[in-house]
């Protein structure tokens, strides 16, 4: 008999949080802990989880069917994906070489736990219960997120996507924008398409914001970010221009007035964020927290537009 998605999720969560931790405990007892974890400065991912989940939920508002069991699975996929992609990126950022960095990645028991539940639980659940479109976009986004971190050697020249000028920012914007498509499960309406373009533009700006305090580190590692190539003042000007230009996506919507107001709120917030960043370029409150809050704000204004349209 075919079990429901809710039952499968319940089993998955119980397996993940009860069985696998016991396996990890036994593994830790039998194996000495890795010293590698103490050497790597991993990003704090709390706000990344909230921001990416907000975009998934934004797209879900315009899904063809509002299945609350499905949104739980989507959020489960999102949390696992964000953790693996950013943790892998932090490990590959080390100077030990690609193969050794990947080996070190799997020395950390938490990484083994998350990869195990991803392969054994999440992939089968996603394959059987996610809409086909969401499944395909999710796989493509995961591959792009992984390729973003890896180093390739072409004619004895080391190549890394995150080191390439403009390309890294465009890729980050499109990958996060794809969360709208994953949440919606289709691209059949102007609203979903418009949200995808607007979010991609705003997240691209957000990636440039996060490059500002990393100027010296990026210069040292030969990362061709906007601040490295054109300087911080010019980067701020370019971001203001892109922020205003993102308002053009409103013309994709069938009823543009509510979206004009909603996007104007987001653009005003981004303008305030950029002004504060210019005054305090090293402050994480502006380059990280306030920056990622933009995604949450997009969800909030989209939620208001959604319910206003439903009521009317």
N, C-alpha and C positions, 0 to 999 in steps of 0.2 A: 504494500500500500504506500502511495506517495505521501511523504510527510510535508507539512506546510513550511513555508519559509520561516515563520516565527519559531516553529519547533526546531528547525535546523540551526537558526541563529542561537537559540537557547542552548542547544547542545554544543555549538562552537564556542560560545563564551565560557561555558562550564569547563570544556576541555582545555581551553586556553589558560584560564585563570586557576584551575585546580590541578589538572594532570601535569601539564608542562612545567609549572614551577617546581613540582616535586621531582621531575626528571632533572631540572636544572640544579636543584639542591643536591641531589645525589652526584651529579656530574661535578659540581664544585667541591664536594667532599673528596672525590677521587682524583681530582686534578688541581694542581696549584693555580691560583688566580694569575691572570695576565697582568704584567706591568705596563702593557701598551695603553690600556684605558686611562691610566693616570697621566700619560704624556700628551693625549689628544684633548684639545679644548673643544668639546662638542657644543653645538648651538643649543640654546634652550628653546624647545619646540612648542611650548604651550600656546603662544599667540599664533604660531604657524598653524597649529591644529584648529584653533578657533576661526582664523581667517579663511582657511581653505574649506572648512565645514560650512561656513556662512555662504560661500559661493556655491557649493553643492546644493544647499538649501534654497538659494535664490533660483537656480535652474529648476529645482524640483517643484517650485510653485507653478510652473507652466508645463509640468509633465502631463502626458495624455491621461494618466490615471494616478490620482493621489493615493498611493498605497504606502501606508506608514511603516509596514514591515520592510518595504523596499528602501525607504530612506534610511532605516537602521543599517541595512546591508551596505548602502552607499557610503555612509559615514564610517562604517567599519573598514571598508576598502580604503577610504581616504586617510584615516588615521594610520593604518599600516603602511600605505604608500609614502606618506609624508615622512614617517619615521625612517623607513629604509633608504629613501632617496637622499635625505639630508645627512643621515648618519654615514652612508657610503661616501657622500661628497666630502664630509669632514675627514674621513680616513684617507681618501685618495689625495687630499690636500697636503698630506705629509710627504717628506722628501725621501721615503724609503724605496720608491719605485712601485709601479703599478701592481705587479704580481705579489710583492711583499706586503703592500698596503691592503690588498684584498685578503691575503692570508691573515694579517693582523685584525682585519674587520671580523673575521670568523673566530678569532681568539676570544672575543667578548661574548660571554654566555647569553646575555640579553639579546644579542644579534642572532644567535643560533635559535633562540626561542621564537623570535618574531618571524624569522625566515621559515622555520618549521611550521608554524601555524599558517603562514602565508601559502605554502605549498600544499599542505595537507588539508587545510580547512577553507581558507579564503578563496583560492582559485576554483575549487569545485563549486562552492556556493555561488560565486559570481557567474560562472559559466552556465549554471542551470537556472538561475533566478533573475539575473540582470537582463534588461532589454538588450537585444543584439547590438544596437547602436551604442549604448552606454558601455558595453563590454569592449567593443572595438576601440572607442575613443580612450577608454581607461588603459588599455594595453599600449596604445600609441603614446599616450601621455607618460606612462611609466617608462617606456623605452627611451623617450626623449629626455626624461629626467635622469636616467642612468647614463645615456650617451653624453649628457652635459658634463658629467663628472669625469669620464674616462679620458685617458691620454692615448693618442694614436701616433704611430710613427710612419711618416710618408717620406720616402727617399732620405732616410736617416735624419729627418727633421721631426721633432716632437710637436704634435698638434693637439690642442685641447679646446673644445668649443667655448668654454667659459673664459678663455683668454682672448677671444676674437672680438674686436671692436664692433659694437652694435648687435652682432649676431646673438651674443649671450643674453642681452636685454630683450630682444624680440622673442627668443626661444622661451625665456621665463614668462613673458607676457602671454604668449600663445598657450603654453602648458597650463598656466593657472586659469586662463580664459576657458580652456577646455573643460574645467570643472562645471561651468554653466551647462555645457552640452551633456556631460555625464549625468548631472542632476535631472535635466529635462528628458533625456532619453531620445531626443529627436532634434531636428533642425528645420521643422516644417512651418514655423511661424516667424513673422518679422520680429516679434518680441524676443524670442530666444536668440536669433541671429544678432539683433541689435545689442542685447546684453553681452553676448560673446565678444563683440568688437569693443564695446565700452570697457568691459572688465580687462580685456587684453591690453588696451591702451593704458589704463590706470595701473595695472600691475607692472607693465613695462616701465612706467614712471617710478613706481615703487622700487623696482630693482636698481634704477639709477640713484634713487635716494639712498639705498643701502650701500652703494659704492662710494658715497661721499666720505664717510668716516674711515673707509678702508683704503684711502688714497695711497698712503705710504706702503702698506702691505701689498697692494696690487702692483705698485711700481717695482717693489722688490722681487715679486714673483712673475713679472713681465705680463701681467694681466692688462689688456688694452681696454680699460673701462673709460667711460666718458670723462670722469675727473682726471685720469691720467693723460688722456689724449688732448682734451680741450681746456682743462682746468676747472676748478670748482665754480667760479663766477659764471662762466659760459654754460656749464652744465645746468646750473640753476635756471638760467634764461631759457635754455632748450626745454627743460621740464615745464616751465610756465607755458611755453608755446604748445607743447604736446597736451598739457592739461586743458587749455582752451579748445584745442582742436578736437579733443575727445567728445566735445558737446555736439559735433557734427553727426555723431551716430544717432542722435535723436530723430533725424529725418527718416530713419529706417522704420520707425514705429508707426502703426496705423493711426493711433490717437496720440499725437506728439506732445500736447500741452502738459498732461500729468508727468510724462517722462522728462520734459524740459525742466520742470520744477525739481523733480527728483534728482536729476543729474546735476543741476545747478547747485544743489546742496552738497553733493559729493565734490564737485569742482571747487566750491568755496572752501570746503574743509582741506582739500589738497593745497590750495593757494595758501591757507594759513599754515599748513604743515611745512611748505617750502620756505615761507618767510622765517619761521622759527629755525629751520635747518640752516638757513643762511647765516643767522645770528649765532647759532651754536652747532657747528657741523659735527662735533664729536659727541653730542648728547644722544644717547641711545633712546631716550624718551621720544625724540623726534624722528630719528632714522629707523627705529625698529617699532616701538609700541604704537605711536601715532600713525606711522606709515601702514602697519598691518591693520589698524583699526579701520582704514578706508574700506577694506573688504566687508567688514561687519556693517559699516554704514551703508554700503551698497545693498546688503540684504535688508536692512531696516527700511530704507526708502522704497525698495522694490515690494516689500511686504505691505507697506501703506498703499502703494499704487494698486497692488493686487486686490486688497480688501475694499478699497474705494471703488474699483471697477466692479467687484462682485456685488457690493451694496447697491450701486447705481444700476 
